[in-house]
Amino acid sequence: MEPPLLSLPQINNEKQTKFLNKHLKTENDLFHKSTNHLKSSLTQQCSQLELHIHNLHNRLTKRTVSWISRSFYAKSAILKLIHTLPTSPYEVDSKRFQWVLNEELPRLADQMNRIESIRSYLETAVQLEALVGDLEDTALFVMARHTGNMFSVKLLNSSVCADTARKHDKLLQAIKAMNDIEEVMITILKFHPQWHCLTRSVDNRVNKILSALRPQLLSDHRALLVSLGWPPKLLTSKNGSGQVIDIPNPLVLMQEDKRRNYSQSFIALCAFQHLRTRREERQLNFIKQEKDNIQLWAIDELVSPIASRMKCHFAKWTEQPEYMFALVYKVTRDFIIGIDDVLQPLVDRARLIRCSAKEAWVSAMVQSLSGFLEKNVFSLLAERYNVKHLKPDVISSWLHVIDLIIAFDKQMQSLVNLDISVLAETESFEGLSRGMSVLSIFSDRHDWLKIWAKIELKNACKTINTELKEEKAWMMSNKYKSGLDTYPDYLLSTIEDHRAPPIAELSLKILWDVIRRCQTMPSILSRALFIRSTAGRFLWYFFKILLLQFKAIELRPENSDDVAMVKACGLINASRYIWIKLQEWSDAVEFLEINIAENSSGVPIEADMMDNDCFFGEEIRCLSEIETNWLMEIIVVVLRQFEMLSCEYVQNKDNYKDDTDLVLARRAVDLVVSTDLVEALDYLKSRLQIARLNLTTKDFLDLWRSIAEGLDHYISCSIATSEIRFSKIGISQFKADMQALVFIFQPYCALPQAFFPCINEILKVLELTKEEVKLIMQVLLSNEENRSMSLQLYGIFHLSGNQVLQVLRYRN
């Protein structure tokens, strides 16, 4: 026998009638447990609404009374002001009129502004109360609906579908109401920030609604996913053959009704997330968080059950991590096309600007793997690293996992870039977004980052030490462009152009490989810390190797071995080649961004650094000093050896006297180079030729000019300080010797004599006429202030007055 129908009193509200007919069809429904719960819930919420309405009524009553009293006061003040205004031009200058202008009018303006502010506040409060009331009504309806598995096959009938549709409409109304509230709140924050009590009260009420709506929304969405058959089996094979096939995608295989329900739930979840993001940005005063958040709640709900299943497989593969990466990549790849085709249009319909379903999917899958590696792999490796006898195995395992991560990050990035026909491999590096790289693990764990950096540095040093054992590593190649001396320095590009030994290129390759290891790390500062701890320290280690190699050459004046000279030139070329490559890297966009991030982060700059505008600034400065110092050592060795070989020439006073037996012979033939100077000139010529063949154009230019300057100073000082008496034949002989010296530099410059100014001026002094000598001697012996000006009249700019006087005294 059917229970009797419940007779209801006459109700005028049609919505109330439908609601009661829906939930209270029979008398038994009144005694049902869920109905009693619904009744108590409705009773509690109604009492809360009545309390809110009562409080609002009291507040509005007080505000209205206050506003009316202020309005009456303003009206009386205006009437009073009208009576006090002057009626004739003679009353304009009266004290009463001035009092009205200076005091009454400003006071009246303040009252009017206060009244306008109160009116605006009341209007905004009433508007927000209406919006929040609508939100609470719609939220109450949504939360009162059936929360079971309404998407199961048994319940997919017309009544349940209609109920689901009404619930979805109410949910959209609630989201729209919250968006409208947010618009009002943003306006208050911009123009009335002092109304913080009103905004706090509204935020508290809305937060309660959000905290109640989100769990139910997620619960309904998860129930819908279960009805779709999500998640699918991760590992499938065809006919037991063991051949792995693609995983079927339930999102693509959805029927029309389920597709419609899923689309509505997906869009509602996206809209809810967008609303939550707007509220967080407004509450943070429009300051967005620094991290790049590309997550979507709806995508996370797809990944979460898959991640739970994958963890069961991961636990079996802790000693074989390559299987973890392979599984995650396969699952991500098999579903990504369906994600892009099915879900991206829904994201666009939800009007989520700059959101990509594909990127959110890849990011969520990467983060699921990152979480497992962080908790179960790297934490264990970090603990074992401190155990001495386990360290070799830990280093090997650590590097193996890093290799897998680097390859995996590139694969996942290629999935994101599926629309691009060719993913070009580039030598530059860019950090991926935080969720797109497994290396984001090290962004939050700098202790692990330091361990990784130590391992990479030790491995790099081990590799370079192995290469150093090869003798060919320090031998320069003779393959360089002909006519290189005529090329500008900036056209040099290859290691052959720079005439550097192969060890320079090998060290740069090792250095760049280490730098590229962190190219997918999302945090710029973490990347900078890794590069400083690995590449930076490796460079200083290699600099020590170069210094030891140069010290082992034993480049000394008494050592005239050509091999030592060639090795020294090779080391100079190596330092310059590395210097140029580091400068090129520092000028790249990636390193400029890292340098800017370092400078902006407040990281202290070392006091001995040249500047902070270059990432490798300190290393470049060190290489520049090394190159300069080594060039100076070669220059000093050449000058000292020349001095040793020519000491008898500059100290032999008989070289410049008249020899009666040889005067006629020397007049008959051209003078030849002095015997005591021939060996020194031959040594100088051979050193310059070796340097020209083995140094770059820029370094050789600096070298021969410095040598010429040193020789000019040495010979001029020796001649001026030695008590040498020059005869006419002696002057001609000295001139011939100096022409031979200058001629050695003729292949390197069109006018080499310009680099011997002191020797040229000595020759000028020696060739002066007797009258000119007398005039100069008078000036030099009489007035010291006019010495320089008088000497300049005779073309003497570099010799001092004492040097000129010394040469003139011993001239015959």
C-alpha positions in Angstrom: 0.0 0.0 0.0 1.5 3.4 -1.0 2.0 5.9 1.7 -0.5 8.8 1.8 0.4 12.0 0.0 1.5 14.9 2.1 -1.0 17.7 2.1 0.7 21.1 2.0 -0.9 24.4 2.8 -1.4 27.0 0.1 1.9 28.5 -0.9 2.1 31.4 -3.2 5.7 31.2 -4.2 6.0 28.9 -7.2 9.8 28.2 -6.5 9.0 27.1 -3.0 6.2 24.8 -4.2 8.5 23.1 -6.7 11.2 22.7 -4.1 8.9 21.1 -1.5 7.2 18.9 -4.1 10.6 17.7 -5.2 11.9 16.7 -1.7 8.7 16.1 0.3 6.5 13.9 -1.9 5.1 11.7 0.9 4.8 11.7 4.7 7.5 9.2 5.0 9.9 11.7 3.5 9.4 13.8 6.7 10.9 11.0 8.8 13.7 10.1 6.4 17.1 10.6 7.9 18.5 12.7 5.0 15.4 14.8 5.0 15.8 15.6 8.7 19.3 16.5 8.0 18.2 18.8 5.1 15.5 20.3 7.4 18.1 21.1 10.1 20.5 22.5 7.6 17.9 24.7 6.0 16.7 25.8 9.5 20.3 26.7 10.5 21.0 28.6 7.3 17.7 30.5 7.5 18.5 31.5 11.0 21.9 32.8 9.9 20.2 34.7 7.0 17.7 36.2 9.4 20.6 37.3 11.7 22.5 38.9 8.7 19.3 40.7 7.6 18.7 41.9 11.1 22.2 43.2 11.5 22.1 44.9 8.1 18.7 46.4 9.0 20.2 47.9 12.1 23.3 49.2 10.3 21.2 50.7 7.5 18.9 52.4 10.0 21.8 54.0 11.8 23.5 55.1 8.6 20.2 56.5 7.3 19.5 58.5 10.4 23.0 59.8 10.4 22.7 60.7 6.7 19.3 62.5 7.3 20.7 64.5 10.2 23.7 65.6 8.1 21.4 66.5 5.2 19.3 68.7 7.5 22.4 70.3 8.8 23.7 71.0 5.3 20.3 72.4 4.2 20.2 74.8 7.2 23.8 75.8 6.5 23.0 76.6 2.9 19.9 78.7 3.9 22.0 80.5 6.4 24.7 81.1 3.8 22.2 82.5 1.4 21.0 85.1 4.0 24.5 86.1 4.8 25.6 86.8 1.2 25.8 90.5 0.4 23.0 92.1 -1.6 25.0 95.1 -2.8 28.5 95.7 -4.1 29.3 97.8 -1.0 29.0 94.8 1.2 31.6 92.7 -0.7 34.5 94.0 1.2 32.8 93.7 4.6 34.3 91.5 7.3 31.2 89.3 7.4 31.5 88.5 3.7 35.2 87.6 4.2 34.3 85.4 7.1 31.7 83.6 4.9 34.3 83.0 2.2 37.1 81.9 4.5 35.2 79.7 7.0 31.6 79.0 6.1 32.2 77.9 2.5 35.0 75.5 3.3 33.0 74.0 6.2 30.0 73.6 3.9 32.1 71.9 1.3 33.5 69.5 3.9 29.9 68.6 5.0 28.8 68.1 1.4 31.8 65.8 0.7 31.1 63.8 3.9 27.4 63.4 2.9 28.5 62.2 -0.6 30.9 59.7 0.9 28.2 58.3 3.2 25.8 58.1 0.3 28.4 56.2 -1.8 29.2 53.9 1.1 25.5 53.1 1.6 24.9 52.4 -2.0 28.0 50.2 -2.3 27.0 48.3 0.9 23.5 47.7 -0.3 24.8 46.5 -3.7 27.2 44.1 -2.0 24.6 42.9 0.4 22.3 42.1 -2.5 25.1 40.3 -4.5 26.2 38.3 -1.4 22.6 37.4 -0.7 22.1 36.1 -4.2 25.4 34.2 -3.9 24.3 32.6 -0.7 20.9 31.6 -2.2 22.5 30.0 -5.2 25.2 28.3 -3.2 22.6 26.9 -0.8 20.7 25.4 -3.8 23.9 23.9 -5.2 25.0 22.3 -1.9 21.4 21.0 -1.2 21.3 18.9 -4.4 22.1 15.2 -4.5 25.9 14.7 -4.0 26.0 11.0 -4.9 27.4 9.4 -8.1 24.8 11.2 -10.3 26.9 10.3 -13.4 26.5 6.5 -13.0 24.6 4.6 -15.7 21.7 3.8 -13.4 21.0 7.4 -12.6 21.4 8.8 -16.1 17.6 9.3 -16.6 15.7 12.4 -17.5 15.0 13.6 -14.0 18.6 13.3 -12.9 19.8 15.0 -16.0 17.4 17.8 -15.5 18.5 18.1 -11.9 22.1 18.2 -13.0 21.4 20.9 -15.5 19.6 23.0 -12.9 22.5 22.6 -10.5 25.0 23.6 -13.2 23.0 26.7 -14.0 22.9 27.6 -10.3 26.7 27.0 -10.1 27.2 29.4 -13.0 25.0 31.9 -11.4 27.1 31.6 -8.2 30.3 32.1 -10.1 28.8 35.2 -11.9 27.7 36.6 -8.6 31.2 36.2 -7.2 32.7 37.8 -10.3 30.3 40.8 -9.8 31.3 41.0 -6.2 34.9 41.0 -7.2 34.4 43.8 -9.6 32.9 45.9 -6.8 35.7 45.0 -4.5 38.3 46.0 -7.0 36.6 49.3 -7.5 36.6 49.9 -3.7 40.3 48.9 -3.5 41.2 51.5 -6.2 39.0 54.4 -5.1 38.0 53.8 -1.5 40.8 51.8 0.2 39.7 53.2 3.6 36.6 51.0 3.5 38.6 48.0 4.7 35.9 47.0 7.3 33.4 46.5 4.5 35.8 44.6 2.3 36.8 42.4 5.2 33.3 41.5 6.0 32.4 40.7 2.4 35.6 38.6 2.0 34.8 36.6 5.1 31.3 35.7 3.9 32.5 34.9 0.4 35.4 32.8 1.6 33.0 30.6 3.6 31.0 30.0 0.4 34.1 29.3 -1.6 35.4 26.8 1.0 32.1 25.0 0.9 31.6 25.0 -2.9 35.1 23.9 -4.0 35.1 20.5 -2.3 31.7 19.6 -3.7 32.6 20.9 -7.2 35.8 18.7 -7.1 33.8 15.8 -5.8 31.3 16.0 -8.5 34.0 16.3 -11.1 35.9 13.3 -9.9 32.6 11.3 -9.9 32.1 12.3 -13.5 35.7 11.1 -14.4 35.0 7.8 -12.8 31.9 7.4 -14.9 34.0 8.1 -18.0 36.4 5.2 -17.1 39.3 7.5 -16.0 42.1 6.7 -15.4 42.7 4.0 -18.0 45.2 1.2 -17.6 48.8 2.5 -18.0 50.5 -0.6 -19.3 48.7 -2.6 -22.0 49.9 -5.2 -24.5 48.4 -6.6 -27.6 47.3 -10.3 -27.6 49.8 -11.1 -24.9 52.7 -10.6 -27.3 54.4 -8.2 -25.0 54.3 -5.4 -27.5 53.2 -2.2 -25.8 50.6 -0.2 -27.7 49.1 3.2 -27.2 46.8 3.8 -24.3 43.1 4.4 -25.2 42.0 7.9 -24.4 38.6 8.0 -22.7 38.3 11.7 -23.3 38.2 11.0 -27.1 35.9 8.1 -26.7 33.2 10.0 -24.7 29.6 9.7 -25.8 27.6 12.9 -26.5 25.8 13.1 -23.1 28.9 12.4 -21.1 30.9 14.8 -23.3 28.3 17.5 -22.6 28.4 16.9 -18.8 32.2 16.8 -18.7 32.4 20.0 -20.7 30.1 21.8 -18.3 32.0 20.5 -15.3 35.4 21.4 -16.9 34.3 24.9 -17.7 32.8 25.5 -14.3 36.0 24.3 -12.6 38.1 26.6 -14.8 35.8 29.5 -14.1 36.0 28.8 -10.4 39.8 28.7 -10.5 39.9 31.9 -12.5 37.8 33.6 -9.9 40.0 32.3 -7.1 43.1 33.7 -8.9 41.4 37.1 -9.3 40.6 37.2 -5.6 44.2 36.3 -4.6 45.6 38.9 -6.9 43.3 41.6 -5.5 44.1 40.6 -1.9 47.8 40.9 -2.7 47.2 44.4 -4.1 47.6 43.2 -7.7 51.1 41.9 -7.0 51.4 38.6 -8.8 53.5 35.8 -7.6 56.9 35.4 -9.2 56.6 31.8 -10.1 55.0 30.9 -13.4 51.9 29.0 -12.5 50.5 27.1 -15.5 48.4 24.6 -13.6 44.7 24.1 -14.2 42.6 22.3 -11.5 40.7 20.4 -14.2 44.0 19.0 -15.6 45.3 18.2 -12.2 42.2 16.1 -11.6 43.1 14.1 -14.6 46.7 13.6 -13.6 46.1 12.9 -9.9 44.6 9.3 -10.3 47.2 8.5 -13.0 50.0 9.6 -10.7 48.6 7.4 -8.0 48.8 4.4 -10.3 52.3 5.3 -11.6 53.7 5.4 -8.0 53.0 1.7 -7.7 55.3 1.1 -10.7 57.8 3.7 -9.6 58.3 1.9 -6.3 59.6 -1.2 -8.2 62.0 0.9 -10.4 64.1 2.8 -7.8 67.2 1.1 -9.0 66.1 1.5 -12.7 64.9 5.1 -13.0 65.0 5.0 -16.8 61.7 3.0 -16.6 60.1 5.8 -14.7 60.9 8.4 -17.2 59.9 6.1 -20.1 56.5 5.5 -18.5 55.7 9.1 -17.8 56.8 10.1 -21.3 54.6 7.4 -22.9 51.5 8.4 -20.9 52.0 12.1 -21.5 52.6 11.5 -25.3 49.6 9.2 -25.7 47.1 11.6 -24.2 48.5 15.0 -25.3 46.8 15.1 -28.7 43.4 14.3 -27.1 44.1 16.9 -24.4 44.9 19.5 -27.1 41.9 18.6 -29.3 39.2 18.1 -26.6 40.2 20.3 -23.6 41.9 23.3 -25.2 38.5 24.5 -26.8 37.0 24.2 -23.3 39.8 26.3 -21.9 39.1 28.9 -24.6 35.4 28.8 -23.9 36.2 29.5 -20.2 38.1 32.6 -21.4 41.3 31.7 -19.6 43.8 33.9 -21.4 47.3 32.6 -21.8 46.3 29.2 -20.5 47.3 26.1 -22.5 45.7 22.7 -21.7 48.7 21.0 -23.3 51.2 22.8 -21.1 49.1 22.2 -18.0 49.0 18.5 -18.9 52.7 18.2 -19.4 53.5 20.3 -16.3 51.2 18.2 -14.1 52.8 15.0 -15.4 56.3 16.4 -14.8 55.5 17.4 -11.3 54.1 14.0 -10.5 57.5 12.5 -11.4 59.4 15.3 -9.7 57.6 14.6 -6.4 58.5 11.0 -6.5 62.1 11.6 -7.4 62.4 14.2 -4.6 61.0 12.0 -1.9 62.3 8.6 -2.9 65.5 9.1 -5.0 67.4 12.3 -4.4 66.7 12.3 -0.6 68.3 8.8 -0.4 71.2 9.8 -2.6 71.9 12.9 -0.6 72.0 10.9 2.6 74.4 8.3 1.1 76.6 11.0 -0.4 78.0 11.8 3.1 79.0 8.2 3.6 82.6 7.8 2.4 82.5 4.2 1.1 79.2 4.8 -0.7 80.2 8.1 -2.4 81.6 6.6 -5.7 78.3 4.7 -6.3 76.3 7.7 -5.3 78.2 9.9 -7.8 77.6 7.4 -10.6 73.9 7.1 -9.8 73.4 10.8 -9.4 75.0 11.6 -12.8 72.9 8.8 -14.3 69.6 10.3 -13.0 70.7 13.8 -14.1 71.3 12.5 -17.6 67.8 11.0 -17.6 66.3 14.2 -16.4 68.0 16.3 -19.0 66.9 14.0 -21.8 63.4 13.8 -20.3 63.0 17.6 -20.0 63.9 18.0 -23.7 61.4 15.3 -24.7 58.6 17.0 -22.7 59.5 20.3 -24.2 59.3 18.7 -27.7 55.7 17.5 -26.8 54.7 21.1 -25.9 56.2 22.2 -29.3 54.4 19.6 -31.4 52.8 22.3 -33.5 56.3 23.4 -34.6 57.4 21.3 -37.6 61.1 21.2 -36.6 62.4 21.7 -33.1 65.7 23.2 -33.8 68.6 22.3 -31.6 70.4 25.4 -30.4 73.5 26.0 -28.4 71.8 28.6 -26.3 70.0 27.6 -23.2 66.8 28.8 -21.6 65.2 27.8 -18.3 61.8 26.2 -18.7 58.8 27.2 -16.7 58.8 25.9 -13.1 56.4 23.0 -13.8 57.9 21.9 -17.1 61.3 20.7 -15.7 62.2 18.0 -13.3 65.3 20.1 -12.4 62.9 22.4 -10.5 63.6 20.0 -7.6 66.9 21.8 -7.1 65.4 25.3 -7.1 64.0 24.7 -3.6 66.8 22.5 -2.3 70.1 24.4 -2.6 71.8 21.8 -0.4 71.1 19.2 -3.2 72.2 21.8 -5.8 75.6 22.2 -4.1 76.0 18.4 -4.1 75.2 18.2 -7.7 77.6 21.1 -8.5 80.4 19.3 -6.6 79.9 16.1 -8.5 79.8 17.9 -11.9 83.0 19.9 -11.0 84.8 16.8 -10.0 83.8 15.0 -13.2 84.9 18.0 -15.3 88.3 18.2 -13.6 88.8 14.5 -14.1 88.0 14.8 -17.8 90.5 17.7 -18.3 93.2 15.8 -16.4 92.8 12.9 -18.8 93.1 15.2 -21.8 96.3 16.8 -20.4 98.1 13.5 -20.7 98.1 13.8 -24.5 101.1 15.6 -25.9 99.1 16.9 -28.8 96.9 18.8 -26.5 99.6 21.6 -26.2 100.8 21.6 -29.8 99.6 24.4 -32.0 98.2 23.7 -35.4 99.9 25.3 -38.4 96.6 25.5 -40.2 95.8 29.2 -40.3 94.7 31.5 -43.0 97.3 33.0 -45.2 97.7 36.7 -44.9 96.2 36.6 -41.4 98.2 39.7 -40.4 96.0 41.8 -42.6 92.8 40.6 -41.0 91.0 42.6 -38.3 91.0 40.9 -34.9 87.2 40.6 -34.8 87.2 38.3 -37.8 89.1 35.6 -35.9 86.7 32.8 -35.1 88.2 29.3 -35.1 90.9 27.9 -32.9 93.2 27.8 -35.9 92.6 31.5 -36.5 93.8 32.2 -32.9 96.7 29.7 -33.2 95.7 28.2 -29.9 96.6 24.6 -28.8 93.7 22.0 -28.8 93.6 22.1 -25.0 91.9 25.5 -25.1 89.1 24.1 -27.3 88.8 21.0 -25.1 88.5 23.1 -21.9 85.8 25.2 -23.5 83.9 22.2 -24.6 84.0 20.7 -21.1 83.0 24.0 -19.7 80.0 24.4 -22.1 78.8 20.9 -21.5 78.7 21.6 -17.7 76.8 24.8 -18.3 74.2 23.1 -20.6 73.5 20.6 -17.9 71.3 23.2 -16.1 69.7 24.7 -19.2 66.2 23.5 -18.3 66.4 24.6 -14.7 63.5 27.1 -14.3 65.0 29.4 -11.6 67.5 31.9 -13.0 69.2 32.4 -9.7 69.6 28.7 -9.1 71.0 28.4 -12.6 73.5 31.2 -11.8 74.5 29.5 -8.5 75.1 26.2 -10.4 77.2 27.8 -13.1 79.2 29.8 -10.6 79.8 26.6 -8.6 80.8 24.4 -11.6 81.9 26.4 -14.6 83.3 29.3 -12.6 85.4 27.0 -10.4 86.5 24.9 -13.3 87.9 28.0 -15.1 90.0 28.9 -12.1 91.2 25.3 -11.9 92.2 25.5 -15.6 93.9 28.8 -15.0 96.2 27.1 -12.5 97.0 24.5 -15.1 98.0 27.2 -17.6 100.2 28.9 -15.0 102.0 25.7 -14.1 102.6 25.0 -17.8 104.1 28.4 -18.4 106.3 28.0 -15.3 107.5 24.7 -16.5 108.7 26.2 -19.8 111.6 28.0 -17.9 111.7 31.0 -20.3 114.9 32.7 -19.3 117.4 35.0 -21.2 120.1 32.3 -21.2 117.6 29.8 -22.6 117.6 30.5 -26.3 115.6 27.4 -27.2 113.0 28.0 -29.9 110.7 25.3 -28.5 110.3 27.3 -25.2 109.4 30.4 -27.2 106.8 28.5 -29.2 105.2 26.9 -26.1 105.0 30.3 -24.4 103.2 31.7 -27.5 100.8 28.8 -27.5 99.8 29.4 -23.9 99.3 33.1 -24.6 97.1 32.2 -27.6 95.1 29.8 -25.4 94.4 32.4 -22.8 93.4 34.9 -25.4 91.1 32.4 -27.2 89.3 31.5 -24.0 89.1 35.2 -23.1 87.3 36.0 -26.4 84.9 33.0 -26.1 84.0 33.9 -22.5 83.3 37.5 -23.7 81.0 36.1 -26.5 79.1 34.0 -24.0 78.7 36.9 -21.6 77.2 39.0 -24.4 74.6 36.3 -25.1 71.0 37.0 -24.0 70.9 34.1 -21.7 73.9 35.2 -19.6 72.8 38.8 -19.7 69.5 37.8 -18.1 71.3 35.8 -15.5 73.6 38.7 -14.7 70.6 41.1 -14.4 68.9 38.7 -12.1 72.0 38.4 -9.9 72.4 42.2 -9.7 68.7 42.6 -8.9 68.7 40.0 -6.2 71.1 41.9 -4.0 73.9 39.3 -4.1 77.1 41.1 -2.9 79.7 41.7 -5.5 83.3 40.9 -4.6 85.4 44.0 -4.1 88.1 42.9 -6.6 85.7 42.4 -9.5 86.2 44.8 -12.4 82.5 45.4 -12.8 79.1 43.6 -12.6 78.1 44.2 -16.2 79.6 40.9 -17.4 78.8 37.4 -16.1 82.4 36.1 -16.5 83.9 39.5 -15.7 86.3 38.3 -13.1 87.5 35.4 -15.2 88.0 37.6 -18.3 90.0 40.1 -16.2 92.2 37.3 -14.9 92.9 36.0 -18.4 93.7 39.5 -19.6 96.2 39.9 -16.8 97.7 36.5 -17.6 98.1 37.3 -21.3 99.7 40.7 -20.6 102.1 39.3 -18.0 103.2 36.5 -20.2 103.8 38.9 -23.1 105.8 41.1 -20.8 107.9 38.1 -19.8 108.7 37.3 -23.4 109.6 41.0 -24.0 111.8 41.1 -20.9 113.6 37.9 -22.0 114.3 39.2 -25.5 115.5 42.6 -24.2 117.8 41.1 -21.6 119.3 38.7 -24.1 119.8 41.5 -26.6 121.5 43.5 -23.8 123.8 40.6 -22.9 124.7 40.1 -26.6 125.3 43.8 -27.3 127.0 44.8 -24.0 130.4 44.9 -25.6 129.1 47.0 -28.5 127.7 49.8 -26.3 130.7 49.7 -23.9 133.4 49.6 -26.5 134.5 53.2 -26.9 136.8 52.4 -29.8 133.9 51.6 -32.1 133.3 55.3 -32.8 136.9 56.6 -33.0 138.9 57.1 -36.3 141.1 54.3 -37.3 143.8 55.7 -39.6 144.2 52.3 -41.3 140.5 51.9 -42.1 139.5 55.5 -42.9 140.3 55.2 -46.6 138.7 51.8 -46.9 135.5 52.9 -45.2 135.3 55.9 -47.4 135.5 53.8 -50.5 132.8 51.3 -49.6 129.5 51.5 -47.6 129.8 51.0 -43.9 128.8 47.5 -42.6 127.2 46.6 -39.3 129.6 46.5 -36.3 130.8 43.0 -35.5 129.8 43.3 -31.8 126.2 44.0 -32.8 125.7 41.3 -35.4 124.8 38.5 -33.0 122.4 40.6 -31.1 120.6 41.7 -34.2 120.4 38.1 -35.5 118.9 36.9 -32.1 116.4 39.8 -32.2 115.4 38.9 -35.8 114.9 35.2 -35.0 112.8 35.9 -31.9 110.5 38.3 -33.8 110.1 35.8 -36.6 109.1 33.0 -34.1 106.7 35.3 -32.4 105.1 36.4 -35.7 104.5 32.8 -36.7 103.0 31.7 -33.4 101.2 34.8 -32.0 98.0 36.4 -33.1 98.2 39.7 -34.9 97.1 41.8 -31.9 99.5 40.1 -29.5 102.4 40.3 -31.9 101.8 43.9 -32.6 101.9 44.7 -28.9 105.1 42.6 -28.5 107.2 44.1 -31.3 106.2 47.7 -30.4 107.1 47.1 -26.8 110.5 45.5 -27.8 111.2 48.5 -30.1 110.4 50.9 -27.3 112.7 49.0 -24.9 115.5 48.9 -27.4 115.2 52.6 -28.1 115.4 53.4 -24.4 118.3 50.9 -23.8 120.5 52.2 -26.6 119.8 55.9 -26.0 120.5 55.6 -22.3 123.7 53.6 -23.0 125.0 56.1 -25.5 124.1 59.1 -23.4 125.6 57.8 -20.2 128.8 56.2 -21.7 131.8 58.6 -22.3 131.9 57.7 -26.0 133.7 60.1 -28.3 132.2 60.1 -31.8 134.3 60.9 -34.8 132.9 61.5 -38.2 133.4 57.9 -39.1 132.1 56.9 -35.7 128.9 58.8 -36.3 128.5 57.2 -39.7 129.1 53.8 -38.1 126.5 54.4 -35.4 124.0 55.5 -38.0 124.6 52.4 -40.1 124.2 50.2 -37.0 120.9 51.9 -36.0 119.6 51.6 -39.6 120.3 47.8 -39.4 118.4 47.7 -36.1 115.4 49.5 -37.6 115.5 47.4 -40.7 114.7 44.3 -38.6 111.3 45.8 -37.9 110.7 46.8 -41.5 108.5 43.8 -42.3 106.0 44.8 -39.6 105.6 48.5 -40.2 106.0 50.9 -43.1 107.9 53.5 -41.0 109.6 51.5 -38.2 112.0 54.4 -37.4 109.0 56.2 -35.8 109.3 53.7 -32.9 112.9 54.7 -32.2 112.5 58.4 -31.3 115.4 58.7 -28.9 117.9 57.1 -31.3 116.7 59.4 -34.1 117.2 62.4 -31.9 120.7 61.3 -30.9 121.6 61.0 -34.5 120.2 64.6 -35.0 122.4 65.8 -32.2 125.5 64.1 -33.6 124.9 65.6 -37.1 124.5 69.3 -35.9 126.9 71.9 -37.2 129.4 73.6 -35.0 127.4 76.8 -34.9 124.2 74.9 -33.9 126.2 73.1 -31.2 127.4 76.3 -29.7 124.0 77.8 -29.6 122.5 74.7 -27.9 125.4 74.6 -25.4 124.8 78.2 -24.4 121.1 77.5 -23.9 121.7 74.3 -21.9 124.3 75.9 -19.7 122.6 79.2 -19.1 118.8 78.8 -18.5 117.2 75.6 -17.4 113.7 76.9 -17.9 114.1 77.4 -21.6 115.9 74.1 -22.3 112.8 72.1 -23.5 111.6 74.9 -25.8 115.0 75.4 -27.3 115.5 71.7 -27.9 112.1 71.5 -29.6 113.2 74.1 -32.1 115.8 71.5 -33.3 113.3 68.6 -33.4 114.4 67.1 -30.0 111.3 66.1 -28.0 112.3 62.9 -26.1 115.9 63.5 -25.0 116.4 65.4 -21.8 118.7 68.4 -21.6 121.3 66.4 -19.7 121.3 63.6 -22.2 121.8 66.1 -25.1 124.6 67.8 -23.2 126.3 64.5 -22.5 126.3 63.6 -26.2 127.5 67.0 -27.3 130.4 67.0 -24.8 131.9 63.8 -26.3 131.4 64.7 -29.9 134.6 65.4 -31.8 
